[in-house]
Amino acid sequence: MVELNSFLVGWIACYRYAARRSELQRLDEWIRRKLRCYLLKPRRHGSSLFEFLRRLEVSASQAGGLGRQI
């Protein structure tokens, strides 16, 4: 993640004036979604998924529902 962060900071600093803000925002959203997927992959059991989602400040009812589905 450190390597990804340094790459993205440099890339955005270089292209922030050339690219439109909406394109950079979409890229940011995509990267965050992929990082969440990467972090969720090893959490296949309901209790570890529930705890992970609660640390991300997901409500207990939503986290519990997702934890029971898996």
Z-matrix of the N, CA and C atoms (Angstrom, degrees):
N
C 1 1.444
C 2 1.526 1 110.82
N 3 1.335 2 115.85 1 -31.39
C 4 1.463 3 119.09 2 177.87
C 5 1.526 4 109.88 3 -65.65
N 6 1.321 5 115.43 4 -41.84
C 7 1.461 6 119.39 5 179.39
C 8 1.524 7 110.85 6 -65.20
N 9 1.325 8 117.31 7 -41.96
C 10 1.458 9 121.23 8 177.61
C 11 1.519 10 110.65 9 -62.20
N 12 1.332 11 117.05 10 -42.85
C 13 1.459 12 121.22 11 -179.75
C 14 1.525 13 111.36 12 -61.60
N 15 1.312 14 117.54 13 -46.24
C 16 1.466 15 119.68 14 -179.09
C 17 1.529 16 110.50 15 -65.47
N 18 1.315 17 117.56 16 -37.31
C 19 1.453 18 121.39 17 178.02
C 20 1.525 19 110.35 18 -63.80
N 21 1.337 20 116.45 19 -47.31
C 22 1.464 21 120.25 20 -176.67
C 23 1.525 22 112.20 21 -68.03
N 24 1.324 23 117.32 22 -39.46
C 25 1.465 24 120.18 23 178.94
C 26 1.519 25 109.70 24 -61.48
N 27 1.314 26 117.34 25 -44.12
C 28 1.452 27 120.64 26 178.55
C 29 1.511 28 112.40 27 -66.19
N 30 1.312 29 116.47 28 -41.54
C 31 1.458 30 120.71 29 -178.76
C 32 1.531 31 111.07 30 -65.83
N 33 1.312 32 116.34 31 -43.93
C 34 1.462 33 120.28 32 -179.22
C 35 1.524 34 110.93 33 -68.32
N 36 1.316 35 117.61 34 -38.64
C 37 1.464 36 120.54 35 177.60
C 38 1.524 37 110.60 36 -61.77
N 39 1.300 38 116.39 37 -34.83
C 40 1.463 39 120.60 38 -178.71
C 41 1.534 40 111.93 39 -75.49
N 42 1.337 41 116.81 40 -40.13
C 43 1.466 42 120.46 41 -171.60
C 44 1.521 43 114.97 42 -107.16
N 45 1.311 44 119.16 43 5.02
C 46 1.465 45 118.81 44 -173.95
C 47 1.521 46 113.26 45 -65.78
N 48 1.302 47 118.79 46 -27.49
C 49 1.459 48 120.38 47 -179.59
C 50 1.521 49 111.74 48 -86.65
N 51 1.314 50 117.91 49 -24.96
C 52 1.454 51 121.06 50 -178.45
C 53 1.527 52 111.48 51 -84.59
N 54 1.303 53 117.73 52 -37.93
C 55 1.464 54 121.42 53 -176.01
C 56 1.524 55 110.31 54 -88.18
N 57 1.305 56 114.11 55 155.23
C 58 1.463 57 118.15 56 175.51
C 59 1.512 58 109.47 57 -75.77
N 60 1.314 59 115.42 58 150.65
C 61 1.463 60 121.39 59 -178.24
C 62 1.529 61 111.23 60 -60.57
N 63 1.315 62 118.07 61 -37.13
C 64 1.468 63 120.56 62 -177.93
C 65 1.529 64 111.09 63 -64.78
N 66 1.313 65 117.80 64 -35.70
C 67 1.467 66 120.21 65 178.76
C 68 1.524 67 110.81 66 -67.43
N 69 1.330 68 117.18 67 -40.48
C 70 1.460 69 120.01 68 177.13
C 71 1.523 70 111.29 69 -67.02
N 72 1.319 71 117.36 70 -35.62
C 73 1.456 72 120.71 71 178.17
C 74 1.523 73 110.87 72 -67.23
N 75 1.331 74 117.42 73 -41.41
C 76 1.476 75 120.23 74 176.95
C 77 1.520 76 110.91 75 -63.93
N 78 1.330 77 117.27 76 -39.80
C 79 1.455 78 120.63 77 177.15
C 80 1.523 79 110.74 78 -63.14
N 81 1.326 80 116.96 79 -41.70
C 82 1.466 81 121.37 80 177.76
C 83 1.523 82 110.87 81 -61.52
N 84 1.329 83 117.43 82 -44.28
C 85 1.461 84 120.97 83 179.00
C 86 1.527 85 110.96 84 -62.48
N 87 1.333 86 116.99 85 -41.95
C 88 1.462 87 120.91 86 -179.22
C 89 1.526 88 110.73 87 -64.63
N 90 1.325 89 117.15 88 -43.69
C 91 1.462 90 121.04 89 -179.54
C 92 1.524 91 110.55 90 -64.12
N 93 1.336 92 117.49 91 -43.05
C 94 1.463 93 120.38 92 178.44
C 95 1.527 94 111.38 93 -62.44
N 96 1.338 95 116.86 94 -41.09
C 97 1.461 96 120.51 95 178.99
C 98 1.528 97 111.00 96 -63.46
N 99 1.330 98 117.42 97 -42.99
C 100 1.462 99 121.01 98 179.34
C 101 1.529 100 111.59 99 -66.28
N 102 1.335 101 117.54 100 -37.15
C 103 1.462 102 119.83 101 177.03
C 104 1.523 103 111.15 102 -66.06
N 105 1.345 104 117.31 103 -39.20
C 106 1.467 105 119.72 104 176.31
C 107 1.524 106 110.74 105 -63.42
N 108 1.332 107 117.08 106 -40.71
C 109 1.466 108 120.02 107 177.37
C 110 1.519 109 110.48 108 -61.62
N 111 1.315 110 116.96 109 -41.69
C 112 1.460 111 121.54 110 179.08
C 113 1.530 112 111.00 111 -62.27
N 114 1.333 113 116.50 112 -40.41
C 115 1.458 114 120.30 113 -179.46
C 116 1.529 115 112.41 114 -75.15
N 117 1.325 116 117.80 115 -28.45
C 118 1.460 117 121.04 116 -179.15
C 119 1.523 118 113.04 117 -80.85
N 120 1.307 119 117.98 118 -23.80
C 121 1.462 120 121.41 119 -173.80
C 122 1.525 121 113.70 120 -53.61
N 123 1.335 122 120.80 121 -48.31
C 124 1.467 123 118.56 122 -177.90
C 125 1.530 124 114.05 123 -74.35
N 126 1.314 125 118.45 124 -7.94
C 127 1.468 126 121.24 125 -177.75
C 128 1.522 127 109.42 126 -94.44
N 129 1.297 128 116.06 127 79.86
C 130 1.467 129 120.93 128 -176.35
C 131 1.523 130 112.56 129 -93.02
N 132 1.318 131 117.67 130 -13.89
C 133 1.466 132 121.04 131 -179.95
C 134 1.519 133 109.05 132 -95.24
N 135 1.307 134 116.13 133 146.77
C 136 1.450 135 121.79 134 -174.78
C 137 1.514 136 114.54 135 -58.92
N 138 1.327 137 117.77 136 -41.62
C 139 1.466 138 119.38 137 -175.75
C 140 1.529 139 111.68 138 -69.00
N 141 1.325 140 118.25 139 -40.93
C 142 1.463 141 119.05 140 179.86
C 143 1.523 142 110.54 141 -70.09
N 144 1.335 143 116.88 142 -34.37
C 145 1.458 144 120.54 143 176.22
C 146 1.524 145 110.20 144 -65.67
N 147 1.331 146 116.59 145 -43.29
C 148 1.462 147 121.20 146 178.91
C 149 1.529 148 110.48 147 -59.14
N 150 1.320 149 117.24 148 -47.64
C 151 1.465 150 121.05 149 -179.19
C 152 1.528 151 111.24 150 -63.23
N 153 1.330 152 116.56 151 -40.80
C 154 1.462 153 120.65 152 178.95
C 155 1.523 154 111.01 153 -62.54
N 156 1.328 155 116.60 154 -45.56
C 157 1.464 156 120.19 155 -179.72
C 158 1.520 157 111.79 156 -66.51
N 159 1.316 158 117.68 157 -36.29
C 160 1.466 159 120.21 158 177.76
C 161 1.523 160 110.87 159 -64.99
N 162 1.349 161 117.37 160 -36.38
C 163 1.470 162 119.85 161 176.47
C 164 1.520 163 111.08 162 -66.04
N 165 1.334 164 117.48 163 -25.70
C 166 1.460 165 121.98 164 176.16
C 167 1.528 166 111.89 165 -85.79
N 168 1.334 167 115.97 166 7.73
C 169 1.468 168 123.88 167 177.07
C 170 1.522 169 113.23 168 67.79
N 171 1.340 170 116.68 169 32.11
C 172 1.457 171 121.60 170 171.20
C 173 1.522 172 106.25 171 -80.49
N 174 1.326 173 116.87 172 142.81
C 175 1.465 174 119.14 173 -177.90
C 176 1.529 175 110.12 174 -61.30
N 177 1.326 176 115.47 175 153.55
C 178 1.471 177 120.92 176 -177.47
C 179 1.516 178 111.35 177 -61.99
N 180 1.334 179 117.61 178 -38.04
C 181 1.475 180 119.26 179 -179.21
C 182 1.522 181 111.59 180 -67.78
N 183 1.332 182 117.78 181 -40.90
C 184 1.464 183 120.08 182 178.07
C 185 1.525 184 110.98 183 -69.12
N 186 1.328 185 117.39 184 -43.72
C 187 1.453 186 120.56 185 179.62
C 188 1.527 187 110.95 186 -64.40
N 189 1.314 188 117.23 187 -39.31
C 190 1.457 189 120.80 188 178.23
C 191 1.523 190 111.60 189 -65.48
N 192 1.309 191 116.94 190 -40.27
C 193 1.464 192 120.50 191 177.92
C 194 1.512 193 111.92 192 -62.58
N 195 1.310 194 117.12 193 -43.28
C 196 1.463 195 120.44 194 177.86
C 197 1.509 196 111.60 195 -68.64
N 198 1.308 197 117.46 196 -37.34
C 199 1.457 198 121.25 197 179.68
C 200 1.517 199 111.89 198 -65.27
N 201 1.327 200 117.08 199 -34.59
C 202 1.468 201 120.31 200 179.69
C 203 1.522 202 111.63 201 -76.64
N 204 1.325 203 118.01 202 -26.95
C 205 1.460 204 120.95 203 -178.33
C 206 1.515 205 112.45 204 -70.29
N 207 1.315 206 116.61 205 -26.05
C 208 1.464 207 119.42 206 -175.29
C 209 1.494 208 111.03 207 -89.24
